[in-house]
């Protein structure tokens, strides 16, 4: 699957547009290309947010340079906060669509997001049906968790294959049972020979 954005080219930062969700005033933030956000290669995208002054969301969006058919967006994400994320996508016939996703795992993971099962849509025929090819995609961080922080993005791809999951779902890692997840054993009464054992 061809890469839409890997942040390695000199003009990567100029292709992205940052929005503070000005229809809901108060949010601030930025989008930058930085080494700190790299999963693969030398650079990645960092979407930072600050909701201490209010606001509902911040967004980083990218125009899709060619009319390419797609049924999924795949990308690597590192989201160390509990804030919900949302994919926003416009198609070649004019409407815009949104679907949200959330997960607790704080390390890098690859997300597979189907371009259907939309939660919100507007514009165009306004019938909720994604047609044609994506012309713009955006990644949103919602104001429903940490007040400040950042999310890292890398290796974004448009995929033509149908998603394996149902149209209402996304594919992502839930847990890895790593030491950073603070797994342990709790027992009511005497625990006997019970113990927590992590195999790797």
C-alpha positions in Angstrom: 0.0 0.0 0.0 1.6 3.3 -1.1 2.5 5.7 1.7 0.5 9.0 1.6 2.7 10.7 4.2 5.9 9.5 5.9 7.1 13.0 6.9 10.6 12.4 5.4 10.4 14.9 2.5 11.5 18.5 2.9 8.0 19.8 2.1 6.1 17.6 4.5 5.4 20.3 7.1 4.1 22.6 4.3 1.4 20.1 3.2 -0.3 20.0 6.6 -2.9 22.5 7.9 -3.5 23.0 11.6 -6.9 24.1 13.0 -7.8 25.0 16.6 -11.5 24.3 15.9 -12.3 28.0 15.8 -16.1 27.4 15.8 -15.5 26.4 19.5 -13.1 29.1 20.7 -10.4 28.5 23.2 -8.1 25.7 22.1 -4.6 26.3 21.1 -1.9 24.0 19.7 0.3 23.3 16.7 1.3 20.7 14.2 5.0 20.1 13.5 7.3 17.6 11.8 9.9 16.4 14.3 12.3 13.6 15.2 10.4 13.1 18.5 7.4 11.9 16.6 9.1 9.3 14.3 8.1 5.7 14.4 9.8 4.7 11.1 12.5 6.8 9.5 13.8 10.0 10.9 10.7 12.2 11.2 7.0 12.0 12.2 4.1 14.4 12.8 3.3 15.8 16.2 -0.2 17.3 16.9 0.0 19.2 20.2 -3.0 20.6 22.1 -3.8 22.9 24.9 -7.4 23.1 26.1 -6.8 25.1 29.3 -8.5 28.1 27.7 -11.4 26.0 26.4 -12.2 24.7 22.9 -13.5 21.4 21.7 -10.7 20.0 19.5 -7.6 20.6 17.4 -7.0 19.1 14.0 -4.1 18.4 11.6 -5.3 17.8 8.0 -3.7 16.9 4.7 -5.0 17.3 1.1 -4.8 14.0 -0.8 -2.7 15.0 -3.9 -4.3 12.5 -6.3 -7.7 11.0 -6.7 -7.0 7.6 -5.2 -9.7 5.1 -4.3 -9.5 4.0 -0.7 -11.6 2.0 1.8 -9.3 2.4 4.8 -6.7 4.7 6.3 -3.7 3.0 8.0 -1.3 4.8 10.2 1.0 4.5 13.2 -0.1 6.5 16.2 1.3 7.1 19.7 -1.3 8.7 22.0 -0.1 8.9 25.7 -3.2 10.6 26.9 -6.8 9.4 27.2 -8.2 11.9 24.7 -10.5 10.5 22.0 -9.3 10.9 18.4 -11.4 11.4 15.3 -10.8 10.8 11.6 -12.3 13.5 9.4 -12.4 12.8 5.6 -13.9 14.5 2.6 -14.6 12.7 -0.7 -14.5 13.8 -4.3 -18.2 14.6 -4.4 -18.1 17.2 -1.7 -19.3 15.9 1.7 -17.3 15.5 4.9 -17.4 12.6 7.3 -16.2 11.8 10.8 -15.7 8.8 12.9 -14.1 8.6 16.4 -11.9 6.0 18.0 -10.3 5.6 21.4 -7.8 3.3 23.1 -5.9 3.1 26.3 -2.5 1.7 25.0 0.1 4.5 25.2 2.8 3.1 22.9 3.1 3.1 19.2 0.5 1.0 17.4 -0.8 0.7 13.8 -4.5 1.7 13.4 -6.7 0.5 10.6 -9.7 2.8 10.2 -12.4 1.9 7.7 -13.9 4.7 5.6 -17.5 3.9 6.5 -19.5 3.5 9.7 -19.5 7.3 10.0 -20.8 9.0 13.1 -21.3 12.5 11.6 -21.5 13.8 8.1 -22.3 17.1 6.3 -22.2 18.8 2.9 -22.7 17.3 -0.6 -25.7 14.9 -0.8 -25.6 14.6 3.0 -26.7 11.0 2.8 -23.9 9.5 4.8 -22.5 7.5 1.9 -18.7 7.9 1.1 -18.2 8.0 -2.7 -15.3 8.4 -5.0 -11.9 9.1 -3.6 -10.8 10.9 -0.5 -9.6 14.5 -1.2 -8.7 15.5 2.3 -8.1 13.6 5.6 -7.7 15.1 9.1 -6.8 13.8 12.5 -8.5 15.4 15.5 -7.8 15.3 19.2 -10.9 15.9 21.3 -11.1 17.9 24.6 -12.3 15.0 26.7 -9.1 13.9 28.6 -5.8 15.6 29.3 -5.9 19.4 29.0 -2.4 19.6 27.4 -0.3 17.0 25.5 0.5 15.7 22.0 -0.2 12.8 19.7 2.4 11.4 17.2 1.5 10.2 13.7 3.7 8.4 11.2 3.5 6.3 7.9 0.0 7.2 6.8 -1.4 5.1 4.0 -4.6 4.9 2.0 -5.7 1.2 1.5 -8.1 -0.1 -1.2 -8.8 -3.4 0.4 -12.0 -3.8 2.4 -11.6 -3.8 6.2 -11.7 -7.1 8.0 -13.5 -5.6 10.9 -17.2 -4.6 10.7 -17.9 -1.2 9.3 -18.7 0.1 12.8 -15.2 -0.8 14.1 -11.6 0.0 13.9 -8.6 -2.2 14.5 -6.0 -1.3 17.1 -4.1 -2.8 20.0 -5.9 -3.0 23.3 -3.1 -4.3 25.6 0.4 -5.8 25.2 0.8 -6.9 28.8 4.0 -4.9 29.0 5.6 -3.7 32.2 4.5 -0.1 31.5 0.8 -1.1 31.8 0.9 -1.9 35.6 -0.7 -5.3 35.4 -1.0 -7.1 38.8 -3.0 -9.6 40.8 -5.9 -8.7 43.2 -7.7 -11.4 45.2 -10.6 -11.3 47.7 -9.6 -13.3 50.8 -6.6 -15.5 50.8 -4.9 -15.7 47.4 -3.5 -19.1 48.0 -1.1 -20.1 45.2 -2.5 -17.6 42.7 -0.1 -15.3 41.1 0.3 -12.9 38.2 2.7 -14.3 35.6 3.6 -12.4 32.4 5.0 -14.6 29.6 6.9 -13.0 26.8 
